[in-house]
Amino acid sequence: MRRLLFAVIVSLISMSAIAKPPIIIVLGDSISAGYGIEVDEGWVALLQKKLLEAKINYNISNASISGDTSAGGLARIDPLLTAHKPAIVLLQLGANDGLRGLSPVQMKSNLSEIVHRAQKAGAKVILLGMKIPPNYGKRYIDMFYNVYPQLAKELNIPFVPFLLEDVALNKDLMQADGLHPNAKAQPILANKIEPYLFPLLK
């Protein structure tokens, strides 16, 4: 009787573990948090919808915070990894480092450490590249943007070139502040990430 009861409990625990979908964490700033739009209009929500439509059993947890920097992400990554045990981390940070004129060298160090901690916890990482407005000067802009491809190459991780590539210069797709994509732009962002993410899920 005891053996039967034990077998049933083990079976239920196993079924529970199987039924729980793997987690994808989005660690980002306002671009991923959906600043200025409804949450269900954001690219993160649209990407989750794509997963459901493709019958890919993963849940996305959006841990993005408007205004966050690479240092902020580094300070938050350990609790997120412990709480969610993600299979994948979509890392979209750095834009606010650039807008504040912070050191690209330090930004690279912070992003690198986030990647290392995520990988140590068993997660794969996709790096989402960002750019900043041209008024920061060519030297700083080049140093800033080069962080992303350099880091992706050094750590051998997938890299999505400038996430807002087809959006940032189109006024119809940007909010009035010129920094944040509007609701119409969100499907474009989701479509840009999809070919990098989906191959890791199959």
C-alpha positions as CSV (number, residue, x, y, z in Angstrom):
1,M,0.0,0.0,0.0
2,R,2.8,2.4,0.9
3,R,4.6,1.6,-2.3
4,L,1.5,2.2,-4.3
5,L,0.9,5.6,-2.5
6,F,4.6,6.5,-3.1
7,A,4.3,5.6,-6.8
8,V,1.2,7.8,-7.2
9,I,2.8,10.8,-5.5
10,V,5.9,10.4,-7.7
11,S,3.7,10.2,-10.8
12,L,1.7,13.3,-9.8
13,I,4.9,15.3,-9.2
14,S,6.3,14.1,-12.6
15,M,3.1,15.1,-14.4
16,S,3.2,18.5,-12.7
17,A,6.8,19.0,-13.8
18,I,5.9,17.9,-17.4
19,A,2.9,20.2,-17.6
20,K,4.7,23.3,-16.6
21,P,6.0,25.1,-19.7
22,P,9.6,26.3,-19.8
23,I,10.1,30.0,-19.2
24,I,11.5,32.7,-21.4
25,I,12.6,35.8,-19.5
26,V,12.7,39.2,-21.2
27,L,15.2,41.4,-19.4
28,G,14.9,44.8,-20.9
29,D,13.9,48.5,-20.5
30,S,11.0,50.6,-21.7
31,I,11.3,49.2,-25.3
32,S,10.3,45.8,-23.9
33,A,8.1,47.0,-21.0
34,G,5.7,48.6,-23.5
35,Y,6.1,52.2,-22.5
36,G,3.2,54.3,-23.6
37,I,1.1,51.5,-25.0
38,E,-1.2,48.8,-23.6
39,V,0.7,45.7,-22.2
40,D,-1.1,43.4,-24.6
41,E,0.0,45.5,-27.6
42,G,3.7,45.2,-26.8
43,W,6.1,42.9,-28.8
44,V,6.5,40.6,-25.8
45,A,2.8,39.8,-25.7
46,L,2.7,39.5,-29.5
47,L,5.6,37.1,-29.3
48,Q,3.8,35.0,-26.7
49,K,0.8,34.9,-29.1
50,K,3.1,33.7,-31.9
51,L,4.3,30.8,-29.7
52,L,0.7,29.8,-28.9
53,E,-0.2,29.9,-32.6
54,A,2.8,27.8,-33.5
55,K,1.9,25.4,-30.6
56,I,5.3,25.9,-29.0
57,N,4.8,25.4,-25.3
58,Y,6.8,28.2,-23.7
59,N,5.7,31.0,-21.4
60,I,7.3,34.4,-21.6
61,S,7.9,36.3,-18.3
62,N,8.4,40.0,-19.0
63,A,10.9,41.3,-16.4
64,S,11.5,44.6,-18.2
65,I,11.5,48.0,-16.4
66,S,11.3,51.4,-18.0
67,G,14.5,53.3,-17.5
68,D,16.5,50.3,-16.5
69,T,20.3,50.1,-17.3
70,S,22.7,47.3,-17.8
71,A,23.7,47.8,-14.1
72,G,20.1,47.5,-13.1
73,G,19.7,44.3,-15.0
74,L,22.8,42.9,-13.4
75,A,21.4,43.7,-10.0
76,R,18.2,41.9,-10.8
77,I,19.3,38.9,-12.8
78,D,20.1,36.5,-9.9
79,P,16.6,36.7,-8.2
80,L,15.0,36.3,-11.6
81,L,17.0,33.2,-12.4
82,T,16.2,31.7,-9.1
83,A,12.5,32.4,-9.3
84,H,11.9,31.4,-12.9
85,K,14.7,29.0,-13.8
86,P,14.4,30.2,-17.4
87,A,15.3,28.2,-20.5
88,I,16.0,31.4,-22.4
89,V,16.8,35.0,-21.6
90,L,16.1,37.7,-24.1
91,L,18.6,40.5,-23.1
92,Q,17.5,44.0,-24.2
93,L,19.4,46.4,-22.1
94,G,21.9,49.2,-22.7
95,A,19.9,51.9,-24.4
96,N,19.6,53.9,-21.2
97,D,23.3,53.5,-20.5
98,G,23.8,55.3,-23.9
99,L,21.2,58.0,-23.3
100,R,22.9,58.8,-20.0
101,G,26.4,58.8,-21.5
102,L,27.6,56.0,-19.3
103,S,30.7,54.0,-20.1
104,P,30.3,51.5,-23.0
105,V,33.2,49.5,-21.4
106,Q,31.2,49.2,-18.2
107,M,28.0,48.5,-20.1
108,K,29.8,45.6,-21.9
109,S,31.1,44.3,-18.6
110,N,27.6,44.4,-17.1
111,L,26.0,42.7,-20.1
112,S,28.7,40.1,-20.2
113,E,28.2,39.2,-16.5
114,I,24.4,38.9,-17.0
115,V,25.0,36.5,-19.9
116,H,27.5,34.4,-17.8
117,R,25.1,34.2,-14.9
118,A,22.2,33.2,-17.1
119,Q,24.3,30.5,-18.8
120,K,25.6,29.2,-15.5
121,A,22.0,28.8,-14.5
122,G,21.3,26.7,-17.6
123,A,19.7,29.4,-19.8
124,K,20.4,30.3,-23.4
125,V,20.8,34.0,-24.1
126,I,19.8,36.1,-27.1
127,L,21.2,39.6,-27.2
128,L,19.1,42.4,-28.7
129,G,21.1,45.2,-30.1
130,M,20.3,48.9,-29.6
131,K,21.5,52.2,-30.9
132,I,21.3,55.8,-29.7
133,P,20.5,59.1,-31.4
134,P,23.3,60.7,-33.5
135,N,23.7,63.8,-31.4
136,Y,25.9,61.8,-29.0
137,G,28.8,62.1,-31.4
138,K,30.2,59.5,-33.8
139,R,33.0,58.2,-31.5
140,Y,30.7,57.5,-28.6
141,I,27.9,56.0,-30.8
142,D,30.4,53.7,-32.5
143,M,31.8,52.5,-29.1
144,F,28.3,52.0,-27.8
145,Y,26.9,50.0,-30.7
146,N,30.0,47.9,-31.2
147,V,29.5,46.5,-27.7
148,Y,26.7,44.2,-29.0
149,P,28.3,42.4,-32.0
150,Q,31.6,42.2,-30.0
151,L,29.9,40.6,-27.0
152,A,27.9,38.2,-29.2
153,K,31.1,37.1,-31.0
154,E,33.1,36.7,-27.8
155,L,30.4,34.8,-26.0
156,N,29.1,32.9,-29.0
157,I,25.5,33.9,-28.5
158,P,22.7,34.9,-31.0
159,F,22.6,38.6,-31.7
160,V,19.7,40.5,-33.1
161,P,21.1,43.6,-34.8
162,F,19.5,47.0,-33.9
163,L,16.0,46.0,-32.7
164,L,14.4,49.2,-34.0
165,E,16.2,49.1,-37.4
166,D,13.0,49.4,-39.4
167,V,11.2,51.5,-36.9
168,A,13.3,54.3,-35.4
169,L,13.4,56.6,-38.4
170,N,9.7,56.1,-39.3
171,K,7.6,58.8,-37.5
172,D,4.5,56.8,-38.1
173,L,5.9,54.0,-36.0
174,M,7.3,56.1,-33.2
175,Q,5.7,57.9,-30.2
176,A,5.9,61.6,-30.0
177,D,9.1,61.5,-27.9
178,G,11.0,60.0,-30.8
179,L,12.5,57.3,-28.6
180,H,9.7,54.7,-28.1
181,P,8.0,52.7,-30.7
182,N,4.2,52.9,-30.8
183,A,1.6,50.1,-31.0
184,K,1.8,49.9,-34.8
185,A,5.6,49.1,-34.5
186,Q,5.2,46.2,-32.1
187,P,4.5,43.5,-34.7
188,I,7.6,44.5,-36.5
189,L,9.7,44.0,-33.4
190,A,8.1,40.6,-32.7
191,N,8.7,39.5,-36.3
192,K,12.4,40.6,-36.0
193,I,13.0,38.5,-32.9
194,E,11.1,35.4,-34.1
195,P,13.7,33.9,-36.4
196,Y,16.4,34.1,-33.7
197,L,14.2,32.7,-31.0
198,F,12.1,30.0,-32.6
199,P,15.0,27.8,-33.7
200,L,16.1,27.5,-30.1
201,L,12.7,26.2,-29.1
202,K,12.4,23.3,-31.5
